[in-house]
Amino acid sequence: MRFLLRLLLVAAGLVFALSLIFAMALLLIVWSVRALWGKLTGRPVNPFDMRMNLRVEFDRVFKKAQRGDMAAGKPPRRVVENVTDVEPKR
């Protein structure tokens, strides 16, 4: 029974490794075709990139946390507009 379990785990590991190799090979082929097409047409080939506006993402997460506080019955966070108890360093 233990032998069959080990054999099954080895087979699952091999399937996983082969699927990763296949995915990487597919990405390499797509990237090569894209680079070749760029050379043939004379256009520059830009790398794949993902643009992210960090301010928008932060605001989205912060608003989600505020909605969670409201749903839990907590009072909304108070916005401090003016700080008066701070003395500047000299």
C-alpha positions as CSV (number, residue, x, y, z in Angstrom):
1,M,0.0,0.0,0.0
2,R,2.8,2.4,0.9
3,F,4.5,1.6,-2.4
4,L,1.4,2.5,-4.3
5,L,1.0,5.8,-2.4
6,R,4.6,6.7,-3.2
7,L,4.2,5.7,-6.8
8,L,1.1,7.9,-7.0
9,L,2.9,10.9,-5.4
10,V,5.8,10.5,-7.8
11,A,3.5,10.3,-10.8
12,A,1.6,13.5,-9.5
13,G,5.0,15.3,-9.1
14,L,6.0,14.3,-12.6
15,V,2.7,15.5,-14.1
16,F,3.1,18.8,-12.3
17,A,6.8,19.2,-13.4
18,L,5.8,18.4,-17.0
19,S,3.0,20.9,-17.0
20,L,5.4,23.6,-15.7
21,I,7.9,22.7,-18.5
22,F,5.1,22.8,-21.1
23,A,3.9,26.2,-19.8
24,M,7.4,27.7,-19.9
25,A,8.0,26.3,-23.4
26,L,4.7,27.8,-24.6
27,L,5.7,31.2,-23.2
28,L,9.1,30.9,-24.8
29,I,7.5,30.2,-28.2
30,V,5.0,33.1,-27.8
31,W,7.8,35.4,-26.9
32,S,10.0,34.2,-29.8
33,V,7.3,34.7,-32.3
34,R,6.6,38.1,-30.9
35,A,10.3,39.1,-31.1
36,L,10.6,37.7,-34.6
37,W,7.5,39.6,-35.8
38,G,9.0,42.8,-34.2
39,K,12.2,42.3,-36.2
40,L,10.4,41.6,-39.4
41,T,8.2,44.7,-39.1
42,G,11.0,46.9,-37.7
43,R,9.1,47.9,-34.6
44,P,10.7,47.7,-31.1
45,V,9.7,44.7,-29.0
46,N,8.7,45.8,-25.5
47,P,8.7,43.2,-22.7
48,F,5.5,42.0,-21.2
49,D,4.7,44.3,-18.3
50,M,1.8,44.9,-15.9
51,R,1.2,48.5,-15.0
52,M,-0.3,49.3,-11.6
53,N,-1.3,52.6,-10.1
54,L,-0.4,52.1,-6.4
55,R,-2.5,55.0,-5.2
56,V,-5.7,53.5,-6.8
57,E,-4.9,50.1,-5.3
58,F,-4.3,51.6,-1.8
59,D,-7.5,53.5,-2.0
60,R,-9.4,50.4,-3.0
61,V,-8.1,48.4,-0.1
62,F,-8.6,51.2,2.4
63,K,-12.2,51.7,1.3
64,K,-12.8,48.0,1.5
65,A,-11.5,48.0,5.1
66,Q,-13.7,50.9,6.0
67,R,-16.8,49.1,4.6
68,G,-15.8,46.0,6.7
69,D,-15.7,48.2,9.8
70,M,-19.1,49.6,9.1
71,A,-20.6,46.1,8.5
72,A,-19.1,45.0,11.8
73,G,-20.9,47.8,13.6
74,K,-17.7,49.8,14.4
75,P,-18.0,53.6,14.1
76,P,-16.3,55.1,11.1
77,R,-12.8,56.3,11.6
78,R,-12.5,60.0,12.5
79,V,-10.6,62.1,10.0
80,V,-8.2,64.5,11.8
81,E,-8.1,67.7,9.9
82,N,-5.8,69.9,12.1
83,V,-3.2,68.8,14.6
84,T,-2.7,71.4,17.4
85,D,-0.7,69.7,20.1
86,V,2.6,69.5,18.1
87,E,5.5,71.8,18.8
88,P,8.0,72.3,16.0
89,K,11.7,71.3,16.7
90,R,14.2,74.1,16.7
